[in-house]
Amino acid sequence: MVGAKIGWKLVQAAFTIVVGLAASKAVSTAWKLGSGGKPPKDGQGEYLEVMSWAAASAAAAAAARLFAERRAAAYYLKSTGHAPPGYVKDSTAPLIKGTDTGLVKKQD
């Protein structure tokens, strides 16, 4: 059980790092294309610009984390044949076409 938790944490961390870096690069590139300049650093810039950058960065980070967690869970399930710690197979998944992992988090 401990080995499974460590393995899951390693898989989850690897996916999160890779997807997080890609999301960061994507939002920076989109900002440069959209505004014509570099993103504000250390709060330097106009208030609206700094707040817009913060919102865009936060949205990209949240979406990346969710995507990475779901992809990591799907990879773990496919690799090991069982759900990662903290997840259970969703019994309704076969009924719904296009579900991405067929896993749901356990309710504590």
Contacts in CASP RR format, 6 or more apart in sequence:
PFRMAT RR
TARGET T0000
AUTHOR 0000-0000-0000
METHOD contacts of the structure
MODEL  1
MVGAKIGWKLVQAAFTIVVGLAASKAVSTAWKLGSGGKPPKDGQGEYLEV
MSWAAASAAAAAAARLFAERRAAAYYLKSTGHAPPGYVKDSTAPLIKGTD
TGLVKKQD
1 85 0 8 1.000
4 80 0 8 1.000
4 84 0 8 1.000
4 85 0 8 1.000
5 85 0 8 1.000
8 76 0 8 1.000
8 84 0 8 1.000
8 85 0 8 1.000
11 72 0 8 1.000
11 75 0 8 1.000
11 76 0 8 1.000
11 79 0 8 1.000
11 84 0 8 1.000
12 68 0 8 1.000
12 69 0 8 1.000
12 72 0 8 1.000
12 84 0 8 1.000
14 72 0 8 1.000
15 68 0 8 1.000
15 69 0 8 1.000
15 71 0 8 1.000
15 72 0 8 1.000
15 75 0 8 1.000
16 64 0 8 1.000
16 65 0 8 1.000
16 68 0 8 1.000
16 69 0 8 1.000
16 72 0 8 1.000
18 68 0 8 1.000
19 64 0 8 1.000
19 65 0 8 1.000
19 67 0 8 1.000
19 68 0 8 1.000
19 71 0 8 1.000
20 61 0 8 1.000
20 64 0 8 1.000
20 65 0 8 1.000
20 68 0 8 1.000
22 64 0 8 1.000
23 60 0 8 1.000
23 61 0 8 1.000
23 63 0 8 1.000
23 64 0 8 1.000
24 57 0 8 1.000
24 60 0 8 1.000
24 61 0 8 1.000
26 60 0 8 1.000
27 56 0 8 1.000
27 57 0 8 1.000
27 60 0 8 1.000
28 39 0 8 1.000
30 56 0 8 1.000
31 37 0 8 1.000
31 38 0 8 1.000
31 39 0 8 1.000
31 53 0 8 1.000
31 56 0 8 1.000
32 38 0 8 1.000
32 39 0 8 1.000
35 49 0 8 1.000
39 53 0 8 1.000
39 57 0 8 1.000
40 49 0 8 1.000
40 50 0 8 1.000
40 53 0 8 1.000
43 50 0 8 1.000
44 50 0 8 1.000
70 100 0 8 1.000
70 101 0 8 1.000
72 84 0 8 1.000
73 83 0 8 1.000
73 84 0 8 1.000
73 87 0 8 1.000
73 101 0 8 1.000
73 103 0 8 1.000
74 100 0 8 1.000
74 101 0 8 1.000
74 103 0 8 1.000
76 83 0 8 1.000
76 84 0 8 1.000
77 83 0 8 1.000
77 84 0 8 1.000
77 101 0 8 1.000
77 102 0 8 1.000
77 103 0 8 1.000
83 89 0 8 1.000
83 103 0 8 1.000
84 103 0 8 1.000
86 105 0 8 1.000
86 106 0 8 1.000
87 103 0 8 1.000
87 104 0 8 1.000
87 105 0 8 1.000
87 106 0 8 1.000
88 103 0 8 1.000
88 104 0 8 1.000
88 106 0 8 1.000
89 102 0 8 1.000
89 103 0 8 1.000
90 99 0 8 1.000
90 102 0 8 1.000
90 103 0 8 1.000
90 104 0 8 1.000
93 99 0 8 1.000
93 101 0 8 1.000
93 102 0 8 1.000
93 103 0 8 1.000
END
